[in-house]
Structure formats: structure tokens, C-alpha cells
């Protein structure tokens, strides 16, 4: 069974973004241009729009035009856009537009102004409508039509994409286009690569929290000051992480009909002034962020455990537990996913299979381990992993007296407990190993069985760290 959601991401230590000029944070300003692409009978839809407006509790009006709703969207095109355009152009800030293709087609002057300002115009789909119930073939057709119309209206195909009201198929279908980036996720503070549609797709996550849409949702922003405060706090947290050596990215989501209102835009301007007052802030379009990430952090190919067929999985990981490939075979049947494509993740899956085994099966694994500095080591008959581990602690270069001590302890331990002394030797030096030997040999066998099993799991983790991220 395979689980597709990725809960690991960049892992506990994200990569250093290495933004241009040593910037500590990249700020992406995104202006959603949707006015004229929303649900409307004039656009061939069955009902009016009901999403992201000033109308509290708005609901679709089946078979009717909603004059108030249309006029609110019209405000975004007629007034809000130009107010934001003056703000950004006046400050010389780069902007990425998420442009709904049919909305752009109905806004020639706004498109000309975007292009004159040098803004990036990415695709926001064909129409600003819900996709969750759309058949896959129809969604693919609409994506293709969005590309065609966008290119016709702007004179160039988009290099990036954000649908917004997407389906579970959207990201995969958009990836088939081979675009430089997609943004239909909200799952990270940095870009990342995802294997979509059989290719490495760069994903630049978007935001729904640092987003003016919360002016139109419950528990949202009521004033421009609240918007400024939230943006400032988000910036401060990410900037501090950048100062600590983990540069981040901040997306700011904007809409012409929302933050374009005079009572709100001042809060946005306060934030922009605040952010520009800091050193090491890179305002960039998403295309610029994508180009930097692709050049600085290209995708790294490796065999992902969660995507291997059983035979390959067991062949690769069957030796992690000493001479016990059944552990890997049983782990393969667990709910593996991207979280298990790292050393720590796969170690957990293998440990689960080991822990779920019978005491007799686990005892057999313990007995499959060689003595430390024993006869098999002297005869060079250990597995490659065991040989390297014992050599790392200097157990391949013992004096005659030390070897005699290990042989005596090995024999006494096995006679008392019924299995070899097992310890993750890479965690210790020779003296530490001997100290543990003397301490543990006196344990009762139940306690020592549990300790030996824990050491087997630790050895497995260390072995996996040699071959997986």
C-alpha cells in the first residue's frame, strides 16, 4: 500500500536557499486577477459567483445574474487594479500576476499595464470556478484552452500556474504542460521538487494565510492594520529564521477587489515600507525564484523506497537487518509513502516490521549478528556492513590481550543470554564498547533482549543513513 501525501518535505534541516546577494528572505507579491473570469450567467455558468466578496453569507443564484456580486468584481478591475498598479509601480516592486485567462481576455488595458510594468503574468486557469467535481478529461481540456487563450491575449505562454479552486488531479494535469513552476500547494516555506506526471516539477508553495482573502472570510482581517500586523509578524518570523542561516520565502496573496479598497491598501503599503526597510530582502517574481532554485538546488535523483517494486526493495534493504531479508519483505507491505524515502523514515518502517515479529523471529535476528572481533571477523567472513562498522571502532586492530578480552566476554555473554552481544559500534569507541560489555553482561536476559533489539534497530538506522537522504 502506498500513501501519496508527503509529510517530510525538506526534513528537519531545510536547505540553505542561497538567495541572490545573500538575502535572508525572498518576498513574492502575487496579484490574483480574476475579475471577469468568475461564475456568471454571462460566462455560460449555471449560477452566480459566491466566493471572496464583500457580501456576507453569499450563495450562488442558480439561473440568475447577481448584480451586486458582479459589481463587486467589477470594482476590482475598474478601481482596485489601478490603485495597486500605482502602488507597486511607484515602489518599483516586481509582481507575479495569477491571471485567469478569460479575465485577462476581458481586460486589455490592465494586461498592457502589467506588461509595461514588467510584471510576470502566470496562468490562473481558464475560469475562476471550482474544479473539484470536474471530470479529468474536461479539466485537461480547460487547462489546454487556458494555455491557448493566455498566449493569444498576452503574446506569450505562461511559465507558471496556479489554479486555486483545484481538484485532486490539477497539479498532475498542469505538470503535463512542462511549466517552470506550479503553486497549487500550501505546504512549505521553500520551493521543492515533486515527481509529477513522470517529471521533476518545481513547486513554489502559495499562501492562504498571508492573503487578503481573509478580508472576505470568517476569522479574517477587518482592517488594514490587522492585515499589516499579520504580514509583519509573518515577515519577522521568516526573517529571523533567515538570520539563523535558514533563508525562507514569503508569499503575499492579493486580490484587486479586496486589498484594492482604499481602507485596506494602506495596510499593504505599510508592510511594503516595513519590509523594504530591512537588509537582505529579495523581492522577486515567482519566475525569478524558480530560475534561482533550479540553478542552485536542481532535483536530486535517487531510488525512492516507497516507489520500488517488492523484489528491488528487498534486494536493496534486505541486508539492513543482518541476514534477515524477511524484515524488509514485511515492511514493504506497510503504508509506505514519501515520509519513508529518508533514512529515518525507512528505519521506522523496518523497525515496525521487526517489532511486530514473534520473539522467536527477533531472537533469530539477534543470533544472526556476529561476535564483536570474533572468529568471523578474523576470517574476514562478515558482511560488508558489519566489517565497516567494526573497523570504525578499531576492532580490526586489537592487541592480543584485547582480542583475548573480547573473546572471553563474547563467550560469557552468549552463555548467559543465548545470543551475541550487540551494540551500535559507530556510536562508541573501543573503550566505550568494553564498558558497555561489562555493564550489560550482568543484566537479566529479558532486559538484555530488549536492549539488544534496540541496538539492532540503531544499527539499521545508521546503515540506512549511508544510502538514503
C-alpha positions in Angstrom: 0.0 0.0 0.0 1.4 3.4 -0.9 0.4 6.7 0.6 0.9 9.7 -1.6 1.0 12.7 0.8 4.4 14.0 1.7 4.7 14.8 5.4 8.5 15.0 5.3 9.2 17.8 2.8 12.7 19.2 3.2 13.1 17.3 6.5 14.4 18.6 9.9 17.2 20.8 8.3 15.9 22.7 5.2 18.4 23.5 2.5 20.1 26.9 2.5 18.1 28.8 -0.2 21.2 30.9 -1.0 19.1 33.7 -2.4 20.9 36.2 -4.6 23.0 38.7 -2.8 22.9 36.7 0.4 19.2 37.7 1.0 17.7 36.3 4.1 14.1 36.2 2.7 12.5 36.2 -0.7 9.2 38.0 -0.8 6.8 37.1 -3.6 4.0 39.5 -4.2 1.1 37.8 -6.0 -1.8 39.7 -7.5 -4.8 37.4 -8.4 -6.6 38.8 -11.5 -10.0 37.1 -11.5 -12.5 39.8 -12.4 -14.4 38.8 -15.4 -13.5 35.1 -15.0 -15.8 34.3 -12.1 -19.1 32.3 -12.2 -21.7 34.4 -14.1 -24.5 33.6 -16.5 -22.8 35.9 -19.0 -19.9 33.4 -18.9 -22.0 30.4 -19.6 -22.2 29.3 -16.0 -25.3 27.9 -14.3 -25.3 30.3 -11.3 -23.7 33.4 -10.0 -20.4 33.7 -8.1 -20.4 33.3 -4.3 -16.7 33.3 -3.3 -14.5 36.0 -2.0 -16.6 39.1 -2.0 -17.9 41.7 0.4 -21.3 40.0 0.6 -21.6 38.2 3.9 -23.1 34.7 3.5 -23.2 34.9 -0.3 -24.7 31.9 -2.0 -24.9 31.1 -5.7 -28.1 32.2 -7.5 -28.9 29.4 -9.9 -30.2 30.7 -13.3 -29.8 34.4 -12.3 -27.3 37.1 -12.6 -26.3 38.6 -9.2 -25.9 42.3 -9.9 -24.3 43.1 -6.6 -21.8 40.3 -6.9 -20.9 41.3 -10.4 -20.4 44.9 -9.4 -18.1 44.0 -6.6 -15.9 42.0 -9.0 -16.1 44.9 -11.4 -14.7 47.2 -8.7 -11.5 45.1 -8.8 -11.0 45.7 -12.5 -12.2 49.3 -12.6 -10.6 50.7 -9.5 -8.7 48.2 -7.3 -6.3 47.1 -10.0 -5.2 50.6 -10.9 -4.7 51.5 -7.2 -2.5 48.5 -6.7 -0.7 49.1 -10.0 0.2 52.7 -9.0 1.4 51.4 -5.6 3.7 48.6 -7.0 4.9 50.6 -10.0 5.6 53.6 -7.8 7.7 51.5 -5.5 9.4 49.6 -8.3 8.4 46.2 -6.9 8.2 43.1 -9.0 4.8 41.3 -9.1 3.6 37.9 -10.3 0.0 38.0 -11.6 -2.1 34.9 -11.3 -4.3 35.7 -14.3 -7.5 33.9 -15.2 -7.3 33.6 -18.9 -10.9 34.7 -19.6 -10.5 37.6 -17.2 -7.3 38.7 -19.0 -9.2 38.5 -22.3 -11.7 41.0 -20.9 -9.0 43.4 -19.6 -6.8 44.6 -22.4 -5.8 47.8 -20.7 -4.9 46.1 -17.5 -2.8 43.5 -19.3 -1.0 46.3 -21.1 -0.3 47.9 -17.8 1.0 44.7 -16.3 3.4 44.2 -19.2 4.5 47.8 -19.2 5.5 47.4 -15.6 7.4 44.2 -16.3 5.2 42.0 -14.2 5.2 38.2 -14.6 1.8 37.0 -15.9 1.2 33.4 -14.8 -1.9 31.3 -15.5 -4.7 31.1 -13.0 -6.7 28.7 -15.2 -9.4 29.3 -17.8 -12.1 30.4 -15.4 -12.3 31.3 -11.7 -14.5 28.4 -10.9 -14.5 25.3 -8.7 -12.7 22.2 -10.2 -13.3 19.6 -7.6 -16.3 17.9 -9.4 -14.8 18.4 -12.9 -14.2 15.2 -14.9 -10.5 14.7 -15.6 -10.8 14.9 -19.3 -12.8 18.2 -19.1 -10.2 19.7 -16.7 -7.4 18.7 -19.1 -9.4 20.4 -21.9 -9.8 23.6 -19.9 -6.2 23.7 -18.9 -5.2 23.4 -22.6 -7.7 26.1 -23.5 -6.3 28.3 -20.8 -2.9 28.0 -22.2 -4.1 28.8 -25.7 -6.1 31.8 -24.6 -3.4 33.2 -22.3 -0.9 33.0 -25.1 -3.3 34.7 -27.5 -4.1 37.5 -25.1 -0.6 38.3 -23.7 1.5 37.2 -26.6 3.5 34.6 -24.6 2.7 31.3 -22.9 2.8 31.4 -19.1 5.8 29.8 -17.4 3.9 29.2 -14.2 0.5 28.1 -13.0 -1.9 28.4 -10.0 -5.5 27.2 -10.2 -6.6 27.9 -6.7 -10.0 26.1 -6.6 -8.4 22.9 -7.8 -9.2 19.2 -7.9 -7.1 16.3 -6.8 -6.0 15.9 -10.4 -5.0 19.6 -11.1 -1.3 19.5 -10.1 -0.7 16.4 -12.1 -2.5 17.6 -15.2 -0.8 21.0 -15.1 2.6 19.3 -14.8 2.0 17.6 -18.1 2.5 21.0 -19.7 6.1 21.2 -18.7 5.9 24.6 -17.0 8.7 26.0 -15.0 6.7 26.1 -11.7 3.3 25.4 -10.2 1.9 26.8 -7.0 -1.2 24.8 -6.1 0.1 23.8 -2.7 0.4 25.5 0.7 2.7 23.0 2.3 6.1 24.7 2.8 8.1 27.9 3.2 10.5 27.0 0.4 10.2 25.7 -3.1 10.7 22.0 -3.7 10.8 19.4 -6.4 8.0 16.9 -6.9 7.7 13.9 -9.2 4.6 14.7 -11.1 3.4 13.4 -14.5 6.7 11.5 -14.8 8.9 14.6 -14.5 10.6 16.7 -11.8 8.2 19.5 -11.3 9.3 22.6 -9.3 6.6 23.6 -6.8 6.6 27.1 -5.3 4.0 26.9 -2.4 1.5 29.7 -2.1 -0.3 31.0 1.0 -3.9 31.3 2.2 -3.0 33.0 5.5 -0.8 35.9 4.4 -3.5 36.6 2.0 -6.1 39.4 1.7 -8.8 36.8 1.0 -9.2 36.8 4.8 -10.9 40.1 4.5 -13.8 38.1 3.0 -13.7 35.0 5.3 -14.7 34.2 8.8 -12.0 34.9 11.4 -10.3 37.1 8.9 -9.0 40.7 8.8 -11.3 43.6 9.5 -8.9 46.5 9.0 -5.8 47.3 7.0 -4.0 47.5 10.3 -4.8 43.9 11.1 -3.5 42.9 7.7 -0.3 44.8 8.2 0.2 43.2 11.6 -0.2 39.7 10.3 2.1 40.3 7.3 4.7 42.0 9.6 4.6 39.1 12.1 5.0 36.5 9.3 7.9 38.5 7.8 9.6 38.9 11.2 9.4 35.1 11.9 10.8 34.2 8.5 13.4 36.9 8.5 14.7 35.7 11.9 15.0 32.2 10.5 17.0 33.7 7.7 19.3 35.4 10.1 19.8 32.0 11.7 21.0 30.6 8.4 17.8 29.1 7.1 16.6 31.6 4.4 12.9 31.4 3.7 10.3 32.6 1.2 7.2 34.6 1.9 4.2 34.8 -0.4 1.7 37.6 -0.1 -1.6 36.9 -1.8 -3.6 39.8 -3.1 -6.8 40.5 -5.0 -7.8 43.6 -6.8 -11.4 43.7 -5.4 -10.2 43.1 -1.8 -7.0 44.9 -0.8 -7.6 47.3 -3.7 -10.2 49.0 -1.5 -8.9 52.3 0.0 -9.5 51.2 3.6 -7.2 48.3 3.1 -4.4 49.3 0.7 -2.7 51.5 3.3 -2.1 48.4 5.5 -0.4 46.7 2.5 1.7 49.8 1.8 2.8 49.9 5.5 4.0 46.3 5.2 5.9 47.0 1.9 7.6 50.0 3.5 8.5 47.9 6.6 9.9 45.0 4.6 11.9 47.3 2.3 13.4 48.9 5.5 15.3 45.6 6.2 18.6 44.5 4.7 18.7 41.2 2.8 15.2 41.2 1.4 14.8 40.0 -2.1 11.5 41.0 -3.8 11.2 38.6 -6.7 8.7 37.2 -9.2 7.9 33.6 -8.9 9.7 33.1 -12.3 12.9 34.6 -10.7 12.5 32.4 -7.7 12.0 29.3 -9.9 15.1 30.1 -12.0 17.2 30.6 -8.9 16.0 27.4 -7.3 16.5 25.3 -10.4 20.1 26.6 -10.8 21.0 26.4 -7.1 19.0 23.3 -6.0 18.4 21.1 -9.0 16.5 17.9 -8.4 18.5 15.0 -7.0 17.6 11.6 -8.4 17.6 8.6 -6.2 15.7 5.3 -5.9 12.8 6.1 -3.6 11.9 3.2 -1.4 8.2 3.9 -1.5 8.2 3.5 -5.3 10.3 0.4 -5.6 8.8 -2.9 -6.6 9.0 -5.6 -3.9 11.9 -7.5 -5.4 14.0 -4.4 -5.8 13.1 -3.2 -2.3 14.1 -6.4 -0.6 17.2 -6.7 -2.7 18.3 -3.2 -1.6 17.3 -3.3 2.0 17.1 -7.0 2.9 20.6 -6.8 4.5 19.9 -3.9 6.7 18.8 -6.3 9.4 21.7 -8.8 9.5 20.9 -11.9 7.3 17.2 -11.3 7.8 15.6 -10.1 4.5 12.1 -11.0 5.8 12.2 -7.8 7.8 12.3 -5.7 4.6 9.8 -8.0 2.9 7.2 -7.4 5.6 8.0 -3.7 5.8 7.2 -3.5 2.1 3.5 -4.3 2.9 3.2 -1.3 5.3 1.6 2.0 4.2 4.8 3.4 2.8 5.0 6.9 1.3 7.3 9.9 0.8 7.9 10.1 4.5 9.7 6.7 4.2 12.1 7.8 1.5 14.6 9.0 4.0 16.9 7.0 6.3 14.9 7.8 9.4 11.6 7.2 7.7 12.6 3.8 6.3 14.3 2.8 9.5 10.9 3.3 11.2 9.1 1.1 8.7 11.7 -1.7 9.1 11.6 -1.3 12.9 7.8 -1.7 12.8 8.2 -5.0 10.9 10.8 -6.2 13.4 8.9 -5.2 16.5 5.7 -6.9 15.2 7.6 -10.2 14.7 7.4 -13.0 17.2 10.0 -13.2 20.0 11.5 -16.3 18.2 11.9 -14.4 15.0 13.5 -11.4 16.7 15.8 -13.8 18.6 16.9 -15.3 15.2 17.8 -11.8 14.1 19.9 -11.3 17.2 21.7 -14.6 16.6 22.4 -13.7 13.0 24.7 -11.0 14.3 28.4 -11.8 14.5 30.5 -11.6 17.7 32.5 -8.4 18.1 36.1 -9.0 17.0 35.2 -12.7 16.9 36.4 -15.5 14.7 34.3 -14.5 11.7 35.8 -11.0 11.7 39.3 -12.6 11.9 38.5 -14.8 9.0 37.0 -11.8 7.1 33.7 -13.6 6.7 31.5 -10.7 7.9 29.0 -8.8 5.8 30.4 -5.7 4.2 28.3 -3.5 6.6 29.5 -5.4 9.7 33.1 -5.3 8.6 32.9 -1.5 8.1 31.2 -1.0 11.5 33.7 -3.0 13.5 36.6 -1.3 11.7 35.1 2.1 12.6 35.6 1.4 16.2 39.1 -0.1 15.7 38.0 -3.6 16.4 40.1 -4.8 13.4 43.3 -3.7 15.1 43.3 -5.2 18.6 46.3 -6.3 20.6 46.5 -9.9 21.6 45.4 -9.0 25.1 42.4 -7.0 23.8 41.4 -9.8 21.5 41.5 -12.3 24.3 39.3 -10.0 26.4 36.7 -9.7 23.7 36.7 -13.5 23.1 36.1 -14.1 26.8 33.4 -11.5 27.1 31.7 -12.8 23.9 31.6 -16.4 25.3 30.4 -15.3 28.8 27.7 -13.1 27.3 26.4 -15.7 24.9 26.4 -18.4 27.6 24.3 -16.1 29.9 21.8 -14.7 27.4 21.7 -17.0 24.4 22.7 -14.5 21.7 25.7 -12.4 20.8 26.5 -9.1 22.4 25.1 -6.4 20.0 25.9 -2.7 20.1 25.9 0.0 17.5 29.7 0.3 17.4 29.6 3.5 15.4 28.2 5.3 18.4 31.2 4.3 20.6 34.9 3.9 20.7 36.7 0.8 21.8 36.8 1.8 25.4 33.1 2.6 25.4 32.2 -0.7 23.9 34.2 -2.6 26.6 32.5 -0.6 29.3 29.0 -1.4 27.9 30.1 -5.1 27.6 30.9 -5.2 31.3 27.8 -3.4 32.3 25.3 -5.3 30.2 26.6 -8.8 30.8 25.2 -8.7 34.3 21.6 -7.8 33.1 18.8 -10.3 33.3 18.1 -11.8 29.9 14.7 -10.1 29.5 16.3 -6.7 29.9 19.2 -7.6 27.7 16.9 -9.0 24.9 15.1 -5.6 24.8 18.5 -3.7 24.8 19.9 -5.9 22.0 16.8 -5.4 19.9 17.1 -1.6 20.4 20.7 -1.8 19.3 19.7 -3.8 16.2 17.3 -1.0 15.3 20.0 1.6 15.8 22.4 -0.3 13.6 19.8 -0.4 10.9 19.3 3.4 11.1 23.0 4.0 10.7 23.2 1.7 7.8 20.3 3.4 6.1 21.9 6.8 6.6 24.8 5.6 4.4 22.5 5.1 1.4 19.5 7.4 1.8 18.9 11.1 2.4 
